[in-house]
Amino acid sequence: MKLAGKIALVTGAGRGIGKGCAIELARAGADIILNDRPDSPDVEITANEIRALGRKCHVITADVFSRSGCEQLVSAALEATSKIDILISNPAFSRRGAFLDYSPELFEKTIQGTLISGFHLSQLVARHMVERNAGGKIVFISSVQAEEPMALCAPYGAAKAGLNHMTQTIAVELVDYRINVNSIEPGWIDTPGEHVTFSEETMAQEAQKLPWKRLGQPQDIGLAAAFLASSDADYITGVVLPVDGLFRFRHCVAAKGPKLKDAD
C-alpha cells in the first residue's frame, strides 16, 4: 500500500489504459478521482470496481479537450478532495488516415486532444502542487509512436513526440518543487479501441508476432504508473519509460539466432 493517503486524478479512466492506471493506483492504496467524458458509459463501472477495493472514488465527468473543461475538472476535484498528489494525464484522440488526404480539422483535433490537453491538465495540477509545497507526481501516457513513425498515424505520432519533449521540459522546471514528471510509452495494448479497429482474429495473430508473444494489457501500464507515482520513484524524473514488451524492437528479434561457425 505504497500510495496510502494519496489522492490521484486519472483522466480518460472509464476504460482501457486509463482504467488500468486507476485500478492499479487504487490497489496500491490511493483514493481516486476518476475522470471521463460526460457521455461515458463506462466510468461508473470503473468507479464501482475501485470502491470494491476499499478505496474512495470520486467521479467527475468533464471534456478535457478544452482549457475550460480542464479547469472545471481540476476545480471540482479540489472541491471534492482538497488536494491532488498524483496526476495520470491520459487524454488522447486518434484517427488513422493517409497523410496526403488527412483532414486539417482532424489533425488539429488530434494535437488538441493529445498534446495541448496534456499541457492544460499538467499546468493546472502543477500550480496546485506548487502552492501546497508538498511535492507531487505527474505521469503522462505517451506512446511508442512518439519514437517510431507509423504510416497513417502522422498527427498522433507528432502529438506524442511533443508530449515526450514537454514531459522533460516540465520536469526540469519543476524539480525544485520536488514534483516528479515522467511519461510512459505503451506499445500495442489490448484496449476496447483496438477492437474497433482490428478484428479478434487479426489481434490474436499479430500478438503472436510480438517478442513477448502477447499484446500488452492495461494493467501493465497501470503497474508502471503506480511505480512512478510511488516514493520508490522519488529520484526518477524527466524519464520516458517504454512499457511495450519490446514492441519497438520487434523487427530486431530473430525467430532463431544465426548459426555460428563451428569452432576449429
N, C-alpha and C positions, 0 to 999 in steps of 0.2 A: 504493500500500500504506500508506495513512494510518493504518491500525489495526494495523500490525505490532507485535507484542509485547503486544497487548491480549488479554484474555480476556473473552468476552461470554457471559452467561447469557440464553438466549432461551426463553421458555415458550410452550407451545402450538405447537411448532415442527415437528410432524410433517408438516403440510401447510398450504396456504392462506397467510395473511398472515405467520404465524409462520415458516413455511418461507422465504418470500420475504425476510424480515429476516435469518434465519440465513445464507442463501446470499450475500446482498449484503455482510454483515459479513465473511464469510469471504473473498469476493473482494477486500475492502479490506485483508485481512491478518490479521484477528483469528482466534484459535482459539476454538472454540465449545463451550459446554456446552449440550447440546440436551435440552430437557425436553418431555415429552408425558405424557398419562395412561398408566397402567400397561397398558391393553389396546390401545394404539395400534398399528395395523397399518402405519403409515407412517414411524415415527421412524427405524428402521434404514435405510430407503431414503434418507431425507434425510441421515443421517449419512454414508452412503457417497458421496453427491454432494459433501458438504463435504470429505471426505478426498481425493476425486479432484481437488480444487482445491489440494491440497498443504497443507491446514490440519489441525491436530489437532482431534478432535471426541470429546467425552465424552457418552455418552447416559445420562441419569438420568430414569427414569420416576417420577413422583410425582403425586398428586392435589392440585393447588394450590387446590382449593376449600375447604380447611380450613387452620387455623393449623398443625396438626401436620404436614400434608403439605408446607406451605411450609418449615417448619423442617427437615424431612427433606431436602428438595431443596437448600436453601442449605448445610446441614451437609455433605451428600455432595459438593456442588460444590466447597466449600473443601477438603475432604479430597482431592479429585482434582487440584485445580489450585493451591491455596494462596491464590488471590486472584480477585476479580471486579472488573473495571474498568468493565464495561458491563452494565446490565440492560435487556432489552427485555421489558417486562411486558405479556403478551398473553392473560391468562385472560379468558374470556367464556362466557356462557350466554345463549341467547335462544330463546324460543318465541313466535311471534306469536299473538295472541288478542284478542278484544274485551274492553274494559275491564270492562263490566258482568258478564261471565261469567268473568273471569280467575281462575284458581285462586290463592288466597292462598299456597299452598305453592310454586307455580311463581314467583310474584312474589318471594318471599323467596329462592328458589334463584337467581334472576336477579341480585338485588342482591348476594348472597353471592359468586356466581361471577364477577361482572363488576366490582364495586366493592370489596367487602371483601377479596377475594383480592389485588387490586392493593395495598391497604394493607399486608397481611401481607408480601407479597413485597418491596415497596419498603422497608418498615421494617427488615426483617432484613438486606437487602443494604446499605442506607444505614448501619446500625450498623457493618457490616464496613468500609465505605469510610471512615467517620469514624475508626475505630480504626487503619486503615492510614495515614491522613493523607496520601493521595496523590490526592485528588480522585476524580472518577468521573462517569459519565453514566447517568442513568435516563431511559428513554423509555417512556411508556405508549402503548398502542394504544387510542385512543378511537374516536369515530365522529361523522360529521356529524349523526347523530340526537341528539347532545347538544344541538344548537342548533336543529334542525328537527324539530318534532313530527310524527310519522307515525302514522297510525291503525294500531291493532293492535300497537303497539310501546311502550306506556306504560312497562313496567318497564325495558326495555333503554335507552330514551332517558333515563329518570331516573338509571339507574346510570352511564351515560356522562357525563351532565351533572355528577354528583357527582365522577366521575373527573377531569374538567377542572378543577373547583374545587380538588380535592385536589392536583392537579399544581402549581398556582400557589402554594398554601399551603406545600407541601413545599419548593418552590423558594426561597421566602422564608426558610424556616427553615434550609436547608442551604447558602445562598450563602456563608457564612463559611468553610465547609469546601471551597469550590470544587467542589461537586457540582452539575452541571447537571441540571435536571429539566424535561422537556418532554413534550408529548403530540402524537401525530399523529392527525388525524381522517381516516380513509379515507372515500371516497364509496362508490359501488357497485363492489365489487371482484369479479372473476370467480374465485370460490373454489369448492371442492367442495361446501361447504354451500349455496351459492346454487343449485347444480344439483339439490339435493334439493328445494328449494322451488319452483323455476321450471323450465319446460321449455326445451330448447335453442332452440326457435323463439321463445319469449317473450323470452329473454335477448338473442337476436340483434336482435329488433325493437326492444326497449327501448334497446339500446345505440345504435342509430341516432338515437334521440330526444335523446340527451345532447349537450351542447355540444361535447365532444371526439369525438363520433361513435364512441365505443367505451367499454366498461367498463374500469375500472382493472384492473391486473394486480398480483399480489403483489409483483412486482419493483419496481413504482412505489413501494410503501410501503417496501420494503427499502432502496431507494436513499436515501429521505428519512431513514430510521433510521440508515443508515451515515453520512450527513452530520452528523446531530445527535450521533452518537457520536464524531465526529472532533474534532481540535483546531481545525478550521475553524469549529466552532460553540462555541468556548470562551466567547464573550461573549453567547451565547444561552441564556437560562434563563427558566422560567416562561411559555413560549410554547405555545400550542395551534395547531398547524400543519395546516390543511386540505390534504389531498392527494387531490383529488377531481375534477380536470378540469372545475371549475366546476359540479359537481353541485348545490351549494347554491343556485346562481342560475340553474338550468336554465329556470325559468319566466320569467326576465327577458330571455332571449336570444330575439330575434325571428328568424324564418327570413330575413326581409329587413327592412332598416331602413325606417322610414316615409318616404314620398315627400315630399321637401321642396318647398316652394312655389318656383316659378321666380322668379329674381331679375328685378327690373324692368330 
